[in-house]
């Protein structure tokens, strides 16, 4: 996975552009049988319409300043989709070490078609227990 701009990645010689992102509590992917507190999905598509999902896992620990700014820019999550009121640098939601696992699997939402390239970053970021609880109550 190589990032060319804040909103693109290149996989298998194909350029994918970020379309949306969303969070899951708890994480959907497990690592060595462990389910993490939260997971961020960065949903990318290429010019053929193929999907690539970059998954970032979060564990409870130190508060995450980027998440705090992001969540303050979203007035409510009652509608499940929101427009951000302030720009967000997605790169700040990625770990410094971008080592990853790669597999082909299904899309993370209905109809769960088996045509998604998954990139799961191996090194988790942190968020505080209070941030996790706040987000869980809003989602």
CNS distance restraints for C-alpha pairs under 8 A (distance, minus, plus):
assign (resid   1 and name CA) (resid   9 and name CA) 6.14 0.50 0.50
assign (resid   1 and name CA) (resid  10 and name CA) 5.68 0.50 0.50
assign (resid   1 and name CA) (resid  11 and name CA) 5.59 0.50 0.50
assign (resid   1 and name CA) (resid 119 and name CA) 7.89 0.50 0.50
assign (resid   2 and name CA) (resid   9 and name CA) 5.38 0.50 0.50
assign (resid   2 and name CA) (resid  10 and name CA) 5.32 0.50 0.50
assign (resid   2 and name CA) (resid  11 and name CA) 7.36 0.50 0.50
assign (resid   3 and name CA) (resid   7 and name CA) 7.80 0.50 0.50
assign (resid   3 and name CA) (resid   8 and name CA) 5.78 0.50 0.50
assign (resid   3 and name CA) (resid   9 and name CA) 4.46 0.50 0.50
assign (resid   3 and name CA) (resid  10 and name CA) 6.57 0.50 0.50
assign (resid   4 and name CA) (resid   8 and name CA) 5.82 0.50 0.50
assign (resid   4 and name CA) (resid   9 and name CA) 6.14 0.50 0.50
assign (resid   4 and name CA) (resid  10 and name CA) 7.57 0.50 0.50
assign (resid   5 and name CA) (resid   9 and name CA) 7.60 0.50 0.50
assign (resid   6 and name CA) (resid  89 and name CA) 7.01 0.50 0.50
assign (resid   6 and name CA) (resid  90 and name CA) 6.46 0.50 0.50
assign (resid   6 and name CA) (resid  91 and name CA) 6.36 0.50 0.50
assign (resid   7 and name CA) (resid  17 and name CA) 5.73 0.50 0.50
assign (resid   7 and name CA) (resid  18 and name CA) 4.98 0.50 0.50
assign (resid   7 and name CA) (resid  90 and name CA) 7.52 0.50 0.50
assign (resid   8 and name CA) (resid  15 and name CA) 6.77 0.50 0.50
assign (resid   8 and name CA) (resid  16 and name CA) 5.45 0.50 0.50
assign (resid   8 and name CA) (resid  17 and name CA) 4.42 0.50 0.50
assign (resid   8 and name CA) (resid  18 and name CA) 5.87 0.50 0.50
assign (resid   8 and name CA) (resid  44 and name CA) 7.57 0.50 0.50
assign (resid   9 and name CA) (resid  15 and name CA) 5.88 0.50 0.50
assign (resid   9 and name CA) (resid  16 and name CA) 5.31 0.50 0.50
assign (resid   9 and name CA) (resid  17 and name CA) 6.68 0.50 0.50
assign (resid  10 and name CA) (resid  14 and name CA) 5.37 0.50 0.50
assign (resid  10 and name CA) (resid  15 and name CA) 4.51 0.50 0.50
assign (resid  10 and name CA) (resid  16 and name CA) 6.04 0.50 0.50
assign (resid  11 and name CA) (resid  15 and name CA) 6.66 0.50 0.50
assign (resid  11 and name CA) (resid  16 and name CA) 7.56 0.50 0.50
assign (resid  14 and name CA) (resid  46 and name CA) 6.78 0.50 0.50
assign (resid  15 and name CA) (resid  46 and name CA) 5.75 0.50 0.50
assign (resid  15 and name CA) (resid  47 and name CA) 7.79 0.50 0.50
assign (resid  16 and name CA) (resid  44 and name CA) 5.36 0.50 0.50
assign (resid  16 and name CA) (resid  45 and name CA) 4.86 0.50 0.50
assign (resid  16 and name CA) (resid  46 and name CA) 4.23 0.50 0.50
assign (resid  16 and name CA) (resid  47 and name CA) 7.49 0.50 0.50
assign (resid  16 and name CA) (resid  51 and name CA) 7.93 0.50 0.50
assign (resid  16 and name CA) (resid  52 and name CA) 7.13 0.50 0.50
assign (resid  17 and name CA) (resid  44 and name CA) 4.94 0.50 0.50
assign (resid  17 and name CA) (resid  45 and name CA) 5.42 0.50 0.50
assign (resid  17 and name CA) (resid  46 and name CA) 6.27 0.50 0.50
assign (resid  18 and name CA) (resid  42 and name CA) 6.71 0.50 0.50
assign (resid  18 and name CA) (resid  43 and name CA) 5.73 0.50 0.50
assign (resid  18 and name CA) (resid  44 and name CA) 4.17 0.50 0.50
assign (resid  18 and name CA) (resid  45 and name CA) 6.69 0.50 0.50
assign (resid  19 and name CA) (resid  42 and name CA) 7.84 0.50 0.50
assign (resid  19 and name CA) (resid  43 and name CA) 5.77 0.50 0.50
assign (resid  19 and name CA) (resid  44 and name CA) 5.49 0.50 0.50
assign (resid  19 and name CA) (resid  45 and name CA) 6.96 0.50 0.50
assign (resid  20 and name CA) (resid  42 and name CA) 6.27 0.50 0.50
assign (resid  20 and name CA) (resid  43 and name CA) 5.37 0.50 0.50
assign (resid  20 and name CA) (resid  44 and name CA) 7.34 0.50 0.50
assign (resid  21 and name CA) (resid  40 and name CA) 7.04 0.50 0.50
assign (resid  21 and name CA) (resid  41 and name CA) 5.44 0.50 0.50
assign (resid  21 and name CA) (resid  42 and name CA) 4.53 0.50 0.50
assign (resid  21 and name CA) (resid  43 and name CA) 5.73 0.50 0.50
assign (resid  22 and name CA) (resid  40 and name CA) 5.86 0.50 0.50
assign (resid  22 and name CA) (resid  41 and name CA) 5.45 0.50 0.50
assign (resid  22 and name CA) (resid  42 and name CA) 6.94 0.50 0.50
assign (resid  23 and name CA) (resid  38 and name CA) 6.94 0.50 0.50
assign (resid  23 and name CA) (resid  39 and name CA) 5.59 0.50 0.50
assign (resid  23 and name CA) (resid  40 and name CA) 4.52 0.50 0.50
assign (resid  23 and name CA) (resid  41 and name CA) 6.16 0.50 0.50
assign (resid  24 and name CA) (resid  28 and name CA) 6.77 0.50 0.50
assign (resid  24 and name CA) (resid  38 and name CA) 5.64 0.50 0.50
assign (resid  24 and name CA) (resid  39 and name CA) 5.20 0.50 0.50
assign (resid  24 and name CA) (resid  40 and name CA) 6.54 0.50 0.50
assign (resid  24 and name CA) (resid  41 and name CA) 7.98 0.50 0.50
assign (resid  25 and name CA) (resid  37 and name CA) 6.21 0.50 0.50
assign (resid  25 and name CA) (resid  38 and name CA) 4.69 0.50 0.50
assign (resid  25 and name CA) (resid  39 and name CA) 6.71 0.50 0.50
assign (resid  25 and name CA) (resid 136 and name CA) 6.82 0.50 0.50
assign (resid  26 and name CA) (resid  35 and name CA) 7.07 0.50 0.50
assign (resid  26 and name CA) (resid  36 and name CA) 6.27 0.50 0.50
assign (resid  26 and name CA) (resid  37 and name CA) 4.87 0.50 0.50
assign (resid  26 and name CA) (resid  38 and name CA) 4.78 0.50 0.50
assign (resid  26 and name CA) (resid  39 and name CA) 6.94 0.50 0.50
assign (resid  27 and name CA) (resid  35 and name CA) 6.03 0.50 0.50
assign (resid  27 and name CA) (resid  36 and name CA) 5.25 0.50 0.50
assign (resid  27 and name CA) (resid  37 and name CA) 5.83 0.50 0.50
assign (resid  27 and name CA) (resid  38 and name CA) 4.47 0.50 0.50
assign (resid  27 and name CA) (resid  39 and name CA) 4.50 0.50 0.50
assign (resid  27 and name CA) (resid  57 and name CA) 6.88 0.50 0.50
assign (resid  27 and name CA) (resid  58 and name CA) 7.98 0.50 0.50
assign (resid  28 and name CA) (resid  35 and name CA) 7.39 0.50 0.50
assign (resid  28 and name CA) (resid  39 and name CA) 6.84 0.50 0.50
assign (resid  29 and name CA) (resid  35 and name CA) 6.80 0.50 0.50
assign (resid  29 and name CA) (resid  39 and name CA) 7.93 0.50 0.50
assign (resid  30 and name CA) (resid  34 and name CA) 5.17 0.50 0.50
assign (resid  30 and name CA) (resid  35 and name CA) 4.69 0.50 0.50
assign (resid  30 and name CA) (resid  36 and name CA) 7.04 0.50 0.50
assign (resid  31 and name CA) (resid  35 and name CA) 6.76 0.50 0.50
assign (resid  36 and name CA) (resid  57 and name CA) 6.59 0.50 0.50
assign (resid  36 and name CA) (resid  58 and name CA) 6.27 0.50 0.50
assign (resid  36 and name CA) (resid  59 and name CA) 5.75 0.50 0.50
assign (resid  37 and name CA) (resid  57 and name CA) 7.73 0.50 0.50
assign (resid  37 and name CA) (resid  58 and name CA) 5.89 0.50 0.50
assign (resid  37 and name CA) (resid  59 and name CA) 5.28 0.50 0.50
assign (resid  37 and name CA) (resid  60 and name CA) 6.55 0.50 0.50
assign (resid  37 and name CA) (resid 132 and name CA) 7.69 0.50 0.50
assign (resid  38 and name CA) (resid  57 and name CA) 6.00 0.50 0.50
assign (resid  38 and name CA) (resid  58 and name CA) 5.05 0.50 0.50
assign (resid  38 and name CA) (resid  59 and name CA) 6.86 0.50 0.50
assign (resid  38 and name CA) (resid 132 and name CA) 7.79 0.50 0.50
assign (resid  39 and name CA) (resid  55 and name CA) 6.50 0.50 0.50
assign (resid  39 and name CA) (resid  56 and name CA) 5.55 0.50 0.50
assign (resid  39 and name CA) (resid  57 and name CA) 4.48 0.50 0.50
assign (resid  39 and name CA) (resid  58 and name CA) 5.92 0.50 0.50
assign (resid  40 and name CA) (resid  54 and name CA) 7.96 0.50 0.50
assign (resid  40 and name CA) (resid  55 and name CA) 5.54 0.50 0.50
assign (resid  40 and name CA) (resid  56 and name CA) 5.00 0.50 0.50
assign (resid  40 and name CA) (resid  57 and name CA) 6.42 0.50 0.50
assign (resid  40 and name CA) (resid  58 and name CA) 7.98 0.50 0.50
assign (resid  41 and name CA) (resid  53 and name CA) 6.16 0.50 0.50
assign (resid  41 and name CA) (resid  54 and name CA) 5.73 0.50 0.50
assign (resid  41 and name CA) (resid  55 and name CA) 4.76 0.50 0.50
assign (resid  41 and name CA) (resid  56 and name CA) 6.66 0.50 0.50
assign (resid  42 and name CA) (resid  53 and name CA) 5.58 0.50 0.50
assign (resid  42 and name CA) (resid  54 and name CA) 5.02 0.50 0.50
assign (resid  42 and name CA) (resid  55 and name CA) 6.43 0.50 0.50
assign (resid  43 and name CA) (resid  51 and name CA) 7.04 0.50 0.50
assign (resid  43 and name CA) (resid  52 and name CA) 6.20 0.50 0.50
assign (resid  43 and name CA) (resid  53 and name CA) 4.85 0.50 0.50
assign (resid  43 and name CA) (resid  54 and name CA) 6.71 0.50 0.50
assign (resid  44 and name CA) (resid  51 and name CA) 5.74 0.50 0.50
assign (resid  44 and name CA) (resid  52 and name CA) 5.06 0.50 0.50
assign (resid  44 and name CA) (resid  53 and name CA) 6.11 0.50 0.50
assign (resid  44 and name CA) (resid  54 and name CA) 7.91 0.50 0.50
assign (resid  45 and name CA) (resid  49 and name CA) 5.53 0.50 0.50
assign (resid  45 and name CA) (resid  50 and name CA) 5.38 0.50 0.50
assign (resid  45 and name CA) (resid  51 and name CA) 4.68 0.50 0.50
assign (resid  45 and name CA) (resid  52 and name CA) 6.14 0.50 0.50
assign (resid  46 and name CA) (resid  50 and name CA) 5.50 0.50 0.50
assign (resid  46 and name CA) (resid  51 and name CA) 6.88 0.50 0.50
assign (resid  50 and name CA) (resid 115 and name CA) 7.09 0.50 0.50
assign (resid  50 and name CA) (resid 116 and name CA) 6.96 0.50 0.50
assign (resid  51 and name CA) (resid 107 and name CA) 7.74 0.50 0.50
assign (resid  51 and name CA) (resid 115 and name CA) 6.88 0.50 0.50
assign (resid  51 and name CA) (resid 116 and name CA) 4.93 0.50 0.50
assign (resid  51 and name CA) (resid 117 and name CA) 6.31 0.50 0.50
assign (resid  52 and name CA) (resid 116 and name CA) 5.52 0.50 0.50
assign (resid  52 and name CA) (resid 117 and name CA) 4.57 0.50 0.50
assign (resid  52 and name CA) (resid 118 and name CA) 5.83 0.50 0.50
assign (resid  52 and name CA) (resid 119 and name CA) 7.48 0.50 0.50
assign (resid  53 and name CA) (resid 116 and name CA) 6.91 0.50 0.50
assign (resid  53 and name CA) (resid 117 and name CA) 6.22 0.50 0.50
assign (resid  53 and name CA) (resid 118 and name CA) 4.94 0.50 0.50
assign (resid  53 and name CA) (resid 119 and name CA) 6.09 0.50 0.50
assign (resid  54 and name CA) (resid 118 and name CA) 6.13 0.50 0.50
assign (resid  54 and name CA) (resid 119 and name CA) 4.74 0.50 0.50
assign (resid  54 and name CA) (resid 120 and name CA) 5.90 0.50 0.50
assign (resid  54 and name CA) (resid 121 and name CA) 7.37 0.50 0.50
assign (resid  55 and name CA) (resid 118 and name CA) 7.42 0.50 0.50
assign (resid  55 and name CA) (resid 119 and name CA) 6.11 0.50 0.50
assign (resid  55 and name CA) (resid 120 and name CA) 4.67 0.50 0.50
assign (resid  55 and name CA) (resid 121 and name CA) 6.16 0.50 0.50
assign (resid  56 and name CA) (resid  93 and name CA) 7.84 0.50 0.50
assign (resid  56 and name CA) (resid  94 and name CA) 6.81 0.50 0.50
assign (resid  56 and name CA) (resid 120 and name CA) 6.37 0.50 0.50
assign (resid  56 and name CA) (resid 121 and name CA) 5.57 0.50 0.50
assign (resid  56 and name CA) (resid 124 and name CA) 6.69 0.50 0.50
assign (resid  56 and name CA) (resid 125 and name CA) 7.56 0.50 0.50
assign (resid  57 and name CA) (resid 120 and name CA) 7.97 0.50 0.50
assign (resid  57 and name CA) (resid 121 and name CA) 7.22 0.50 0.50
assign (resid  57 and name CA) (resid 122 and name CA) 7.91 0.50 0.50
assign (resid  57 and name CA) (resid 123 and name CA) 7.42 0.50 0.50
assign (resid  57 and name CA) (resid 124 and name CA) 4.87 0.50 0.50
assign (resid  57 and name CA) (resid 125 and name CA) 6.39 0.50 0.50
assign (resid  58 and name CA) (resid 124 and name CA) 5.02 0.50 0.50
assign (resid  58 and name CA) (resid 125 and name CA) 4.73 0.50 0.50
assign (resid  58 and name CA) (resid 126 and name CA) 5.14 0.50 0.50
assign (resid  58 and name CA) (resid 127 and name CA) 6.58 0.50 0.50
assign (resid  59 and name CA) (resid 124 and name CA) 6.32 0.50 0.50
assign (resid  59 and name CA) (resid 125 and name CA) 6.32 0.50 0.50
assign (resid  59 and name CA) (resid 126 and name CA) 4.92 0.50 0.50
assign (resid  59 and name CA) (resid 127 and name CA) 6.38 0.50 0.50
assign (resid  60 and name CA) (resid 126 and name CA) 5.51 0.50 0.50
assign (resid  60 and name CA) (resid 127 and name CA) 5.21 0.50 0.50
assign (resid  60 and name CA) (resid 128 and name CA) 5.38 0.50 0.50
assign (resid  60 and name CA) (resid 129 and name CA) 5.89 0.50 0.50
assign (resid  60 and name CA) (resid 132 and name CA) 7.77 0.50 0.50
assign (resid  61 and name CA) (resid 126 and name CA) 5.23 0.50 0.50
assign (resid  61 and name CA) (resid 127 and name CA) 5.52 0.50 0.50
assign (resid  61 and name CA) (resid 128 and name CA) 5.09 0.50 0.50
assign (resid  61 and name CA) (resid 129 and name CA) 7.12 0.50 0.50
assign (resid  62 and name CA) (resid 126 and name CA) 5.73 0.50 0.50
assign (resid  62 and name CA) (resid 127 and name CA) 5.54 0.50 0.50
assign (resid  62 and name CA) (resid 128 and name CA) 5.18 0.50 0.50
assign (resid  63 and name CA) (resid 126 and name CA) 6.62 0.50 0.50
assign (resid  63 and name CA) (resid 127 and name CA) 4.55 0.50 0.50
assign (resid  63 and name CA) (resid 128 and name CA) 4.28 0.50 0.50
assign (resid  63 and name CA) (resid 129 and name CA) 7.98 0.50 0.50
assign (resid  63 and name CA) (resid 131 and name CA) 7.06 0.50 0.50
assign (resid  64 and name CA) (resid  68 and name CA) 6.36 0.50 0.50
assign (resid  64 and name CA) (resid 126 and name CA) 6.18 0.50 0.50
assign (resid  64 and name CA) (resid 127 and name CA) 4.88 0.50 0.50
assign (resid  64 and name CA) (resid 128 and name CA) 6.93 0.50 0.50
assign (resid  65 and name CA) (resid  69 and name CA) 6.33 0.50 0.50
assign (resid  66 and name CA) (resid  70 and name CA) 6.13 0.50 0.50
assign (resid  66 and name CA) (resid  92 and name CA) 6.60 0.50 0.50
assign (resid  66 and name CA) (resid  93 and name CA) 6.90 0.50 0.50
assign (resid  67 and name CA) (resid  71 and name CA) 5.99 0.50 0.50
assign (resid  67 and name CA) (resid  93 and name CA) 7.74 0.50 0.50
assign (resid  67 and name CA) (resid 127 and name CA) 7.89 0.50 0.50
assign (resid  68 and name CA) (resid  72 and name CA) 6.20 0.50 0.50
assign (resid  68 and name CA) (resid 131 and name CA) 7.56 0.50 0.50
assign (resid  69 and name CA) (resid  73 and name CA) 6.47 0.50 0.50
assign (resid  70 and name CA) (resid  74 and name CA) 6.85 0.50 0.50
assign (resid  70 and name CA) (resid  84 and name CA) 7.96 0.50 0.50
assign (resid  70 and name CA) (resid  86 and name CA) 7.98 0.50 0.50
assign (resid  70 and name CA) (resid  88 and name CA) 6.80 0.50 0.50
assign (resid  71 and name CA) (resid  75 and name CA) 7.89 0.50 0.50
assign (resid  73 and name CA) (resid  84 and name CA) 5.79 0.50 0.50
assign (resid  73 and name CA) (resid  85 and name CA) 5.31 0.50 0.50
assign (resid  73 and name CA) (resid  86 and name CA) 5.99 0.50 0.50
assign (resid  74 and name CA) (resid  82 and name CA) 6.55 0.50 0.50
assign (resid  74 and name CA) (resid  83 and name CA) 7.10 0.50 0.50
assign (resid  74 and name CA) (resid  84 and name CA) 5.77 0.50 0.50
assign (resid  74 and name CA) (resid  85 and name CA) 6.84 0.50 0.50
assign (resid  76 and name CA) (resid  82 and name CA) 7.62 0.50 0.50
assign (resid  76 and name CA) (resid 138 and name CA) 6.94 0.50 0.50
assign (resid  77 and name CA) (resid  81 and name CA) 6.72 0.50 0.50
assign (resid  77 and name CA) (resid  82 and name CA) 6.81 0.50 0.50
assign (resid  77 and name CA) (resid 138 and name CA) 5.63 0.50 0.50
assign (resid  77 and name CA) (resid 139 and name CA) 5.72 0.50 0.50
assign (resid  78 and name CA) (resid 138 and name CA) 6.82 0.50 0.50
assign (resid  78 and name CA) (resid 139 and name CA) 6.70 0.50 0.50
assign (resid  80 and name CA) (resid 139 and name CA) 7.14 0.50 0.50
assign (resid  89 and name CA) (resid  93 and name CA) 7.62 0.50 0.50
assign (resid  90 and name CA) (resid  94 and name CA) 7.17 0.50 0.50
assign (resid  93 and name CA) (resid 125 and name CA) 7.98 0.50 0.50
assign (resid  94 and name CA) (resid  98 and name CA) 7.43 0.50 0.50
assign (resid  94 and name CA) (resid 125 and name CA) 7.61 0.50 0.50
assign (resid  95 and name CA) (resid 121 and name CA) 7.88 0.50 0.50
assign (resid  95 and name CA) (resid 123 and name CA) 6.41 0.50 0.50
assign (resid  95 and name CA) (resid 124 and name CA) 6.89 0.50 0.50
assign (resid  95 and name CA) (resid 125 and name CA) 6.23 0.50 0.50
assign (resid  97 and name CA) (resid 123 and name CA) 6.72 0.50 0.50
assign (resid  98 and name CA) (resid 121 and name CA) 6.02 0.50 0.50
assign (resid  98 and name CA) (resid 122 and name CA) 7.26 0.50 0.50
assign (resid  98 and name CA) (resid 123 and name CA) 7.30 0.50 0.50
assign (resid  99 and name CA) (resid 121 and name CA) 5.93 0.50 0.50
assign (resid  99 and name CA) (resid 122 and name CA) 5.79 0.50 0.50
assign (resid  99 and name CA) (resid 123 and name CA) 7.30 0.50 0.50
assign (resid 100 and name CA) (resid 119 and name CA) 6.19 0.50 0.50
assign (resid 100 and name CA) (resid 120 and name CA) 5.34 0.50 0.50
assign (resid 100 and name CA) (resid 121 and name CA) 4.22 0.50 0.50
assign (resid 100 and name CA) (resid 122 and name CA) 5.06 0.50 0.50
assign (resid 101 and name CA) (resid 118 and name CA) 7.99 0.50 0.50
assign (resid 101 and name CA) (resid 119 and name CA) 5.77 0.50 0.50
assign (resid 101 and name CA) (resid 120 and name CA) 5.21 0.50 0.50
assign (resid 101 and name CA) (resid 121 and name CA) 6.48 0.50 0.50
assign (resid 101 and name CA) (resid 122 and name CA) 6.81 0.50 0.50
assign (resid 102 and name CA) (resid 117 and name CA) 7.37 0.50 0.50
assign (resid 102 and name CA) (resid 118 and name CA) 5.60 0.50 0.50
assign (resid 102 and name CA) (resid 119 and name CA) 4.72 0.50 0.50
assign (resid 102 and name CA) (resid 120 and name CA) 6.46 0.50 0.50
assign (resid 103 and name CA) (resid 117 and name CA) 6.13 0.50 0.50
assign (resid 103 and name CA) (resid 118 and name CA) 5.27 0.50 0.50
assign (resid 103 and name CA) (resid 119 and name CA) 6.84 0.50 0.50
assign (resid 104 and name CA) (resid 114 and name CA) 7.74 0.50 0.50
assign (resid 104 and name CA) (resid 115 and name CA) 7.05 0.50 0.50
assign (resid 104 and name CA) (resid 116 and name CA) 5.76 0.50 0.50
assign (resid 104 and name CA) (resid 117 and name CA) 4.59 0.50 0.50
assign (resid 104 and name CA) (resid 118 and name CA) 5.75 0.50 0.50
assign (resid 105 and name CA) (resid 114 and name CA) 5.37 0.50 0.50
assign (resid 105 and name CA) (resid 115 and name CA) 6.23 0.50 0.50
assign (resid 105 and name CA) (resid 116 and name CA) 5.30 0.50 0.50
assign (resid 105 and name CA) (resid 117 and name CA) 6.33 0.50 0.50
assign (resid 105 and name CA) (resid 118 and name CA) 6.70 0.50 0.50
assign (resid 106 and name CA) (resid 112 and name CA) 5.23 0.50 0.50
assign (resid 106 and name CA) (resid 113 and name CA) 5.12 0.50 0.50
assign (resid 106 and name CA) (resid 114 and name CA) 3.92 0.50 0.50
assign (resid 106 and name CA) (resid 115 and name CA) 5.65 0.50 0.50
assign (resid 106 and name CA) (resid 116 and name CA) 5.32 0.50 0.50
assign (resid 107 and name CA) (resid 111 and name CA) 7.49 0.50 0.50
assign (resid 107 and name CA) (resid 112 and name CA) 4.56 0.50 0.50
assign (resid 107 and name CA) (resid 113 and name CA) 5.51 0.50 0.50
assign (resid 107 and name CA) (resid 114 and name CA) 6.43 0.50 0.50
assign (resid 107 and name CA) (resid 115 and name CA) 6.70 0.50 0.50
assign (resid 107 and name CA) (resid 116 and name CA) 5.47 0.50 0.50
assign (resid 108 and name CA) (resid 112 and name CA) 5.94 0.50 0.50
assign (resid 127 and name CA) (resid 131 and name CA) 6.22 0.50 0.50
assign (resid 127 and name CA) (resid 132 and name CA) 6.70 0.50 0.50
assign (resid 128 and name CA) (resid 132 and name CA) 6.26 0.50 0.50
assign (resid 129 and name CA) (resid 133 and name CA) 6.12 0.50 0.50
assign (resid 130 and name CA) (resid 134 and name CA) 6.02 0.50 0.50
assign (resid 131 and name CA) (resid 135 and name CA) 6.10 0.50 0.50
assign (resid 132 and name CA) (resid 136 and name CA) 6.05 0.50 0.50
assign (resid 133 and name CA) (resid 137 and name CA) 6.20 0.50 0.50
assign (resid 134 and name CA) (resid 138 and name CA) 6.49 0.50 0.50
assign (resid 135 and name CA) (resid 139 and name CA) 6.21 0.50 0.50
